[in-house]
């Protein structure tokens, strides 16, 4: 199997939970994450909803500004000049 490196940012508490779970399963953290990612990507929900729709509840706030920036002509006035 040819592998590539993927870097992610996790909190210290998430890292500790990952290590504990890997120890319980007698696995490496990398193998545990690969299996979890494979399970998520192969689930029926993965093809039906966007990543944001599936995991939006994990984000702090999604309403950090106007949502119609790309479609509202009034907001695009003067853009690129």
C-alpha positions, 0 to 999 in steps of 0.5 A: 500500500502506497501511503501519503502523509496527512497533517491535522490539528487536534487539541491536547485532550483529543490527542490524549483520547486518541492515544488511549483509544489506540492503546485499548485497541492495541493499534497505532494512532495512525491506523485508528485514524485511517480506519475511522476515516475509511468508515466515515467516507464509506458510510451511506451518509458520506455521499448524501451530505457535504462535509459541512452538513455532516460535521457543522455541529463541531464548528463554533459558529457558522454565521460569521458574516453575510451569507450572500457575498457571491450572489448579491450584486450590491455587495459585488459593486466595485469589486476588482477595480 
